[in-house]
Amino acid sequence: MNFTLPVSLSFLYPAWLWLLLLVPLFIALGWPEKSLPDRRQRWVGLGLRLLVLLGLVLGLAGAQLERPVDTVTTVFVLDVSDSIPVEAQAQAKAFLRQALAEKPGDDQAAIVLFGGDALVERLPSQMDAMPSLSSIPVKSATDIESALRLALALLPNEGGSRIVLLSDGQETTGQARRMAELAAARQVELSIYPLTPPAGENDQSEVLVEQISAPTEARQGQTVPVEVTVVANQPADATLRFFADGALVESRPVRLNQGRNRFSFTAPLDEPGFHRFRVEAETANDIRLQNNRGEAFTTVFGPPRVLLVEGAAGEVEALAAALEAAGMETNVIQPGVLPQTLPDLAVFDAVVLANVPAEALPPDTQTLLAGYVRDLGRGLVMLGGPESYGAGGYLRSPLEKALPVDIEIRNQSREPNIALVLAVDKSGSMGACHCDDPDLRQQYSRTTSGLPKIDIAKEAIFQATQVLGDLDYLGVVAFDSAARWALETGPHRDLNAVEQAIGGITANGQTNIFAGLTAAEESLADAPARVKHIILLTDGWSTAGAYDQLLARFTDAGITLSVVAAGGGSAEYLAGLAEDGGGKYYPAATMLDVPQIFLKETIRAAGNFIIEEPFLPAPAVTGSDSRATSPILRGVDLSSAPPLLGYNGSTAKAAAQVALLTPRGDPLLATWQYGLGRSAAWTSDFSGRWAQEWLDWSEYPQLVGQLVNWTLPTPGDDRLDVTVTSSGGEVTLEATVLDEQGQGRSFLDVSAHILADDGTATEIELQPTGPGRYQATTSRPEEGVYLAQITAYDTAESDAESSEPAPVAGRTTGLVVAYSPEYAGLEPDLSLLDDLAALTGGRQLTDPAQTFVPTPAVGRQTRPLWPSLLLLAALLFPLDVAVRRVRLGRREWQQAHRWLLARLPGHQQTPPAEPSPPIHSELFEARQRVRQRYTAPPPAADSPVIAPPPKPSAPIEPPAPSPASPPEKSADQEQDTLARLRAAKRRAKR
């Protein structure tokens, strides 16, 4: 006969129960003390002490009550990744729908959908019908481990637990067996329902490009083979298309046999650089299209390739000829056709920007060029000109970070260079939304936002402020029918204060240009600046005012005026104002051009970004042989150099190496190491504007050749061997670094930069794994071809021209990340599913009705007792101390008993008895009674007092003792009473 208690006691930390062995010791030490006057007090103290000990020990042991619970929570984990065919997904939903219909009423169910990640579709509840599934996890991967982890987190601690996994078992990320082991430890049953392709699906054709391989390195002029492996589940006709660097090379019809099919293509490589190959397979009725392509790469070595980007056509003819004479292959392009991806740019070893304005290179392109130098280790040279450096708008641009000079010029004089007043039209028309495109105009008319002209004007003011020097003056006057100063003319270097001041400009009122220009003239008349300039921005016209006299005062005070016409207005009249004011007229075709116009005009007016004066370059370091101060100047005889006629003003960065200076102390030639690459700044030009005489100078070809050559990357180093592999969800990089004797070189810092097409870079540090061997593993990036630049540094050495660790070896290679493994498998992985079920005691389900079949394992509900036990011990401890330290007599126990009875519900309170007299009162009354017995009664009032006659003296006999109350006996009685009291008092003190 089996008998199971409905409630049992368990412990979280049973080791603490060993402390119960101290109970006998506590009993021995706390045996009822004879010093306590009352026996009950002694036993109560011992009992309280034992309760405190038991509460403390059981609390520390984590005591809890358990009772059986017959309800079960089931979490359905449904695979919705791309490897599950549509028919199998419908089959899984039908299974889930029928299983929920069979669920017992008290059981709970939850739903988790997963692919590359896991999402909770429904929390545990007593649902009996399948809801609509709305969660959309990543479908290009399968991570069963994360799905099971989430399912375990959803299961409650009380009651039975079960997980039902509906999947094909094609795990691409994670390790599901680890979660199965955790589920087994928690006594959670994991059952499986394999999602297999329907029987008819094998009739459909499935073709995938399993592998494409090509030599990783080749020489210029070689023809390399490209091998392709195509897998088919059945014979089929297909078309293979072979691409080289994005161009279709060959389209070949083929007959595919069941299994693996191998094909070969060839590619002539006439150009050095990084080349990519792609093969695509196409067939009818293909199940999956994501796995129908593969990619490979080859790096071709040849003479250095330099990309010359010219701002104006024909500007770099002499430069290109000089570089060709130095053995470099040059390609001359306009800024608009500059490559927009890093692999396309990587075919060149260096890029030269010749008088290219910043507006011709969007910010994304500038960021790409900076990454091309920093992360890929290539070279960059920026040449000066009227449209370059600060005059070209590169101030605070992404490309400025890669240059060895700052575009901002630090004014070394103590006087302002320019006093600039911006006169801005704030009439009501400037509050209108600026929309050039009809679609945009319609869009903004439906919204309260948009692009008001006045807001674009504020942005133009803010940009113009940023190019002024620390001591330059700036003023902003806004005008409608009258002029109001938003920013008084003076030095303003706090950009936040400027932004706050112009932020209060609002559009309203009429247009009074004359009032605005008059206020600007009055402010600039006495300004202590070399250049005094006004930029007028308006979208209307106003002819009221004495403009002739005003312009005459402009001339007398040395003030110039430029006008920006922001649409509308009298273009002819405004152009005349600019001409008579000695400035320039800018007809802004669109209001969005105004910020750039303001910036260029401010730079032009300031004049310190371009210095045009004849000068001879001077070495930055003088000595006996100044030609040896920089490798760029080595062998160049600067003493024979003709004068240059101008340059772009700039300031060398702290880490830059300045090779040549101008007479003003500005850098003419500066270089530095930027990340893995090098960049150089030549602030004059190499064309006919400033360097006309240099084009005929005999040293010119050598100088420009050595300038560009200094920035070129080091060719592939045989001392560094790199292997990059992609497997599953990880990418592994292995590098071997050798010394001159061919032995492994240790104690180096080896890093890799993985570069995507858009220029984004991921830096990885390789860890040493053996002599000269380094390795790193990272997560698998998205599908595509990536550049990998691996560089080894010796931290014990520093670069000769910087404080950075010296690179000792480097290599550029590629990384091909094929399509996700989600699309590579053709059959479900039933062995994995069987292992998961076996580890947890689960089973393979074939019928939805089997899901909720009762199992022998019964869940249990726990209720923790340890907090209450610890609290009880804490409360009883002070009571235990009080019982042992406070003496309680019979009377006190009786009073406590009456106090408790009086507060019990339904008890009738009896009148209190007369209180017993205190002990001292009883003693006093006893003594008085004894004294009264020995005191004679007073004589009566009516009896006369007669004196006795005198008698002869005789011995006086003591009177006979009275038998009723002898005096001796009363004294002894009094003494006995006192003796008893004293004895009781002594006993109490003991």
Secondary structure, 3 states (H helix, E strand, C coil): CCCCCCCEEEECCHHHHHHHHHHHHHHHHCCCCCCCCCHHHHHHHHHHHHHHHHHHHHHHCCEEEEEEECCEEEEEEEECCCCCCHHHHHHHHHHHHHHHHCCCCCCEEEEEEECCCEEEEEEEECCCCCCCCCCCCCCCCCCHHHHHHHHHHHCCCCCEEEEEEEECCCCCCCCHHHHHHHHHHCCCEEEEEECCCCHHHHHCECEEEEEEECCCEEECCCEEEEEEEEEECCCEEEEEEEEECCEEEEEEEEEECCEEEEEEEEEECCCCEEEEEEEEEEECCECCCCCCEEEEEEEEECCCEEEEEECCCCCCHHHHHHHHHCCCEEEEECHHHCCCCHHHHCCCCEEEEECCCHHHCCHHHHHHHHHHHHCCCCEEEEECCCCCHHHHCCCCCHHHHHCCEECCCCCCCCCCCEEEEEEEECCHHHHCECCCCHHHHHHHHCCCCCCEHHHHHHHHHHHHHHCCCCCCEEEEEEECCCEEEEEEEEECCCHHHHHHHHCCCCCCCCCCHHHHHHHHHHHHCCCCCCEEEEEEEECCCCCCCCHHHHHHHHHHHCEEEEEEECCCCCHHHHHHHHHHCEEEEEECCCHHHHHHHHHHHHHHHHCCCEECCCECCEECCCCCCHHHCCCCCCCCCHHHCCCECCEECCEECCCCEEEEECCCCCEEEEEEEECCEEEEEECCCCCCCCCCHHHHCCCHHHHHHHHHHHHCCCCCCCCEEEEEEEECCEEEEEEEEECCCCCECCCCEEEEEEECCCCCEEEEEEEEEECCEEEEEEECCCCEEEEEEEEEEEEEEECCCCCCEEEEEEEEEEEEECCCHHHCCCCCCHHHHHHHHHHHCCCECCCHHHCCCCCCCCEEEEEECHHHHHHHHHHHHHHHHHHHHCCCCHHHHHHHHHHHHHCCCCCCCCCCCCCCCCHHHHHHHHHHHHHHHCCCCCCCCCCCCCCCCCCCCCCCCCCCCCCCCCHHHHHHHHHHHHHHHHHHHHHHHC
